[in-house]
Amino acid sequence: MLAAARVAVLATVLALSWQPAMAKRVAGASNLVTEDSYVNHDGVRVHKPIHAKSKPANATARCRDGSYSFSTHHRGTCSGHRGVAAWYR
């Protein structure tokens, strides 16, 4: 019984730590500067994929999970977001 309780607590902790990143919603492009970003292999800071109601400015792809990517290279774009659904120019 103690082992089952530990498993339940661990599952809850993992679910709560994973959920905020996946559930992040962005109302518009105005707060992109304050959101998370990463440095790509060219040394350029790029905004991480976000969920939005419509295509944000500068989005380069729409991921299959509905998020938008700002990646500057095709390789790895939307990885962790079920791949690329559409590319934008």
Z-matrix of the N, CA and C atoms (Angstrom, degrees):
N
C 1 1.443
C 2 1.531 1 110.74
N 3 1.314 2 117.22 1 -38.46
C 4 1.452 3 121.39 2 178.67
C 5 1.528 4 110.67 3 -64.30
N 6 1.313 5 116.54 4 -39.20
C 7 1.470 6 120.76 5 178.87
C 8 1.530 7 110.38 6 -64.53
N 9 1.313 8 117.14 7 -39.64
C 10 1.465 9 120.91 8 178.81
C 11 1.521 10 110.73 9 -65.15
N 12 1.320 11 117.84 10 -38.22
C 13 1.462 12 121.92 11 178.25
C 14 1.528 13 109.99 12 -66.29
N 15 1.334 14 117.01 13 -40.21
C 16 1.471 15 120.86 14 177.80
C 17 1.526 16 110.80 15 -63.49
N 18 1.310 17 116.58 16 -42.25
C 19 1.463 18 121.01 17 178.80
C 20 1.523 19 110.03 18 -63.22
N 21 1.321 20 117.23 19 -42.06
C 22 1.468 21 121.18 20 179.73
C 23 1.524 22 110.73 21 -64.08
N 24 1.324 23 117.92 22 -42.33
C 25 1.463 24 121.60 23 179.14
C 26 1.522 25 110.21 24 -65.47
N 27 1.322 26 116.72 25 -44.66
C 28 1.463 27 120.72 26 178.92
C 29 1.527 28 111.15 27 -61.76
N 30 1.317 29 117.45 28 -42.78
C 31 1.464 30 121.32 29 178.54
C 32 1.528 31 110.85 30 -62.20
N 33 1.315 32 117.38 31 -40.15
C 34 1.460 33 121.33 32 178.62
C 35 1.525 34 111.28 33 -65.91
N 36 1.322 35 117.19 34 -44.19
C 37 1.463 36 121.34 35 179.25
C 38 1.522 37 110.26 36 -62.27
N 39 1.316 38 117.32 37 -45.16
C 40 1.465 39 120.61 38 179.10
C 41 1.523 40 111.57 39 -63.60
N 42 1.304 41 117.01 40 -41.68
C 43 1.467 42 120.59 41 -179.68
C 44 1.527 43 110.72 42 -64.43
N 45 1.317 44 117.13 43 -41.23
C 46 1.464 45 120.27 44 -178.97
C 47 1.527 46 111.76 45 -71.49
N 48 1.322 47 117.70 46 -35.07
C 49 1.462 48 119.31 47 -179.74
C 50 1.521 49 111.24 48 -74.95
N 51 1.309 50 118.44 49 -27.95
C 52 1.457 51 122.99 50 -179.24
C 53 1.524 52 111.66 51 -82.93
N 54 1.289 53 118.25 52 -36.07
C 55 1.456 54 123.88 53 -172.37
C 56 1.523 55 115.32 54 -60.79
N 57 1.324 56 122.14 55 -45.40
C 58 1.461 57 119.82 56 -175.88
C 59 1.522 58 113.70 57 -58.52
N 60 1.315 59 117.89 58 -39.46
C 61 1.466 60 119.63 59 179.88
C 62 1.519 61 111.03 60 -66.09
N 63 1.293 62 117.71 61 -38.15
C 64 1.458 63 121.08 62 -178.56
C 65 1.526 64 111.45 63 -79.06
N 66 1.320 65 117.38 64 -27.92
C 67 1.460 66 120.36 65 -175.12
C 68 1.518 67 113.16 66 -93.31
N 69 1.331 68 117.46 67 1.17
C 70 1.466 69 120.02 68 -177.23
C 71 1.518 70 110.04 69 -61.23
N 72 1.274 71 116.87 70 126.03
C 73 1.460 72 122.48 71 179.47
C 74 1.516 73 108.83 72 -118.90
N 75 1.300 74 116.60 73 143.01
C 76 1.451 75 121.64 74 -179.56
C 77 1.518 76 108.18 75 -122.64
N 78 1.322 77 116.33 76 124.25
C 79 1.464 78 121.29 77 -177.25
C 80 1.523 79 111.39 78 -69.98
N 81 1.294 80 118.42 79 -35.68
C 82 1.463 81 121.37 80 -179.05
C 83 1.502 82 110.65 81 -160.88
N 84 1.298 83 116.12 82 -177.72
C 85 1.459 84 120.62 83 -176.85
C 86 1.520 85 112.45 84 -78.53
N 87 1.322 86 118.44 85 -8.71
C 88 1.462 87 120.96 86 -173.95
C 89 1.517 88 113.52 87 -65.01
N 90 1.337 89 118.74 88 -27.71
C 91 1.463 90 119.34 89 -177.40
C 92 1.521 91 112.98 90 -103.79
N 93 1.333 92 118.03 91 19.83
C 94 1.453 93 120.22 92 -179.77
C 95 1.528 94 111.74 93 -64.26
N 96 1.309 95 117.32 94 -31.00
C 97 1.459 96 120.60 95 -178.02
C 98 1.522 97 110.98 96 -65.69
N 99 1.315 98 117.63 97 -32.36
C 100 1.461 99 121.27 98 -176.65
C 101 1.523 100 112.71 99 -87.25
N 102 1.300 101 118.34 100 -9.75
C 103 1.460 102 121.46 101 -178.34
C 104 1.527 103 110.91 102 -84.51
N 105 1.306 104 117.03 103 177.83
C 106 1.453 105 123.24 104 -178.00
C 107 1.522 106 112.68 105 -66.79
N 108 1.325 107 115.12 106 149.25
C 109 1.456 108 121.18 107 175.71
C 110 1.517 109 108.62 108 -145.65
N 111 1.310 110 115.96 109 172.99
C 112 1.458 111 121.75 110 177.02
C 113 1.517 112 108.31 111 -141.92
N 114 1.314 113 116.94 112 164.84
C 115 1.456 114 122.10 113 176.83
C 116 1.524 115 107.15 114 -102.96
N 117 1.349 116 116.56 115 120.78
C 118 1.466 117 119.97 116 -178.27
C 119 1.525 118 110.71 117 -77.82
N 120 1.327 119 116.89 118 -179.06
C 121 1.467 120 119.67 119 -174.89
C 122 1.531 121 112.95 120 -70.91
N 123 1.322 122 118.49 121 -8.54
C 124 1.468 123 122.03 122 173.36
C 125 1.530 124 111.36 123 -89.73
N 126 1.339 125 116.51 124 -3.52
C 127 1.454 126 120.68 125 -178.39
C 128 1.519 127 113.12 126 84.65
N 129 1.327 128 116.87 127 14.71
C 130 1.464 129 122.20 128 -178.69
C 131 1.525 130 109.49 129 -98.66
N 132 1.336 131 117.63 130 133.58
C 133 1.460 132 121.67 131 177.42
C 134 1.527 133 108.72 132 -75.49
N 135 1.329 134 115.99 133 125.37
C 136 1.462 135 123.16 134 -176.80
C 137 1.519 136 108.42 135 -126.05
N 138 1.313 137 116.25 136 138.45
C 139 1.466 138 121.25 137 178.71
C 140 1.524 139 109.93 138 -68.45
N 141 1.329 140 117.46 139 138.09
C 142 1.469 141 121.67 140 176.30
C 143 1.525 142 109.37 141 -69.67
N 144 1.340 143 117.89 142 156.88
C 145 1.466 144 120.14 143 177.60
C 146 1.531 145 111.69 144 -56.34
N 147 1.330 146 115.00 145 144.28
C 148 1.465 147 121.40 146 -179.36
C 149 1.525 148 109.82 147 -133.69
N 150 1.315 149 115.54 148 161.00
C 151 1.464 150 121.79 149 171.72
C 152 1.524 151 107.66 150 -97.25
N 153 1.324 152 116.90 151 134.25
C 154 1.459 153 121.86 152 178.44
C 155 1.522 154 108.74 153 -148.29
N 156 1.323 155 117.17 154 157.11
C 157 1.470 156 121.31 155 -179.89
C 158 1.519 157 111.69 156 -69.83
N 159 1.326 158 117.09 157 -32.54
C 160 1.465 159 121.41 158 178.07
C 161 1.524 160 108.74 159 -137.56
N 162 1.314 161 116.52 160 168.13
C 163 1.459 162 121.62 161 -175.98
C 164 1.531 163 110.86 162 -61.94
N 165 1.327 164 116.95 163 119.61
C 166 1.460 165 120.01 164 177.17
C 167 1.531 166 110.94 165 -71.40
N 168 1.317 167 115.85 166 156.50
C 169 1.464 168 120.43 167 175.89
C 170 1.532 169 108.61 168 -59.39
N 171 1.303 170 116.10 169 140.19
C 172 1.467 171 123.80 170 177.22
C 173 1.524 172 114.80 171 73.32
N 174 1.331 173 119.08 172 5.09
C 175 1.464 174 119.75 173 175.66
C 176 1.523 175 108.33 174 -66.70
N 177 1.323 176 116.60 175 137.31
C 178 1.464 177 120.68 176 -178.65
C 179 1.523 178 112.62 177 -105.02
N 180 1.329 179 117.04 178 -16.13
C 181 1.467 180 120.16 179 -179.81
C 182 1.519 181 110.01 180 -157.78
N 183 1.336 182 115.05 181 155.50
C 184 1.469 183 121.63 182 170.67
C 185 1.512 184 106.11 183 -108.71
N 186 1.318 185 116.47 184 127.73
C 187 1.459 186 121.63 185 -179.07
C 188 1.529 187 109.88 186 -84.89
N 189 1.331 188 116.00 187 161.26
C 190 1.463 189 120.91 188 -178.15
C 191 1.520 190 113.46 189 -67.06
N 192 1.335 191 117.35 190 -18.53
C 193 1.467 192 118.95 191 176.79
C 194 1.525 193 112.12 192 -88.44
N 195 1.357 194 116.56 193 4.54
C 196 1.459 195 121.03 194 177.47
C 197 1.518 196 114.32 195 95.29
N 198 1.319 197 117.79 196 -5.00
C 199 1.463 198 119.92 197 178.48
C 200 1.528 199 110.01 198 -82.47
N 201 1.327 200 115.68 199 166.10
C 202 1.462 201 122.00 200 179.33
C 203 1.516 202 109.00 201 -114.81
N 204 1.340 203 116.12 202 136.30
C 205 1.455 204 122.28 203 -179.11
C 206 1.522 205 110.64 204 -105.65
N 207 1.323 206 115.41 205 150.69
C 208 1.457 207 122.52 206 177.71
C 209 1.525 208 110.39 207 -116.94
N 210 1.312 209 116.27 208 19.62
C 211 1.456 210 122.76 209 -176.93
C 212 1.526 211 111.39 210 -59.46
N 213 1.333 212 115.31 211 144.47
C 214 1.465 213 120.09 212 178.49
C 215 1.515 214 112.23 213 -98.44
N 216 1.337 215 117.79 214 -4.67
C 217 1.464 216 123.42 215 178.41
C 218 1.525 217 109.02 216 -130.37
N 219 1.309 218 116.90 217 148.58
C 220 1.468 219 120.24 218 179.25
C 221 1.524 220 111.59 219 -70.06
N 222 1.318 221 117.29 220 -38.85
C 223 1.453 222 120.55 221 -175.36
C 224 1.535 223 110.70 222 -63.68
N 225 1.313 224 116.00 223 123.76
C 226 1.456 225 121.49 224 177.86
C 227 1.518 226 115.10 225 85.12
N 228 1.331 227 117.25 226 -5.73
C 229 1.464 228 119.56 227 -179.79
C 230 1.519 229 109.91 228 -62.54
N 231 1.297 230 116.63 229 132.13
C 232 1.469 231 125.23 230 179.00
C 233 1.528 232 112.85 231 65.27
N 234 1.337 233 117.63 232 17.03
C 235 1.463 234 118.15 233 173.97
C 236 1.516 235 106.93 234 -66.89
N 237 1.277 236 117.22 235 135.90
C 238 1.454 237 121.44 236 -173.81
C 239 1.520 238 112.58 237 84.72
N 240 1.325 239 116.45 238 -0.79
C 241 1.471 240 122.08 239 178.23
C 242 1.532 241 109.35 240 -127.35
N 243 1.319 242 116.19 241 26.95
C 244 1.477 243 125.70 242 176.54
C 245 1.525 244 113.09 243 68.12
N 246 1.318 245 119.11 244 21.99
C 247 1.461 246 121.69 245 175.21
C 248 1.509 247 113.30 246 89.20
N 249 1.336 248 114.72 247 179.05
C 250 1.460 249 121.91 248 -176.40
C 251 1.531 250 111.02 249 -89.41
N 252 1.318 251 116.18 250 129.65
C 253 1.471 252 120.98 251 175.65
C 254 1.522 253 110.03 252 -93.30
N 255 1.347 254 117.33 253 -36.35
C 256 1.474 255 120.96 254 -179.03
C 257 1.520 256 108.97 255 -154.71
N 258 1.329 257 115.82 256 142.81
C 259 1.470 258 122.80 257 174.19
C 260 1.514 259 109.81 258 -99.74
N 261 1.323 260 116.61 259 146.05
C 262 1.462 261 121.99 260 174.94
C 263 1.516 262 108.64 261 -116.95
N 264 1.316 263 115.83 262 150.90
C 265 1.473 264 119.86 263 177.93
C 266 1.491 265 110.90 264 -89.09
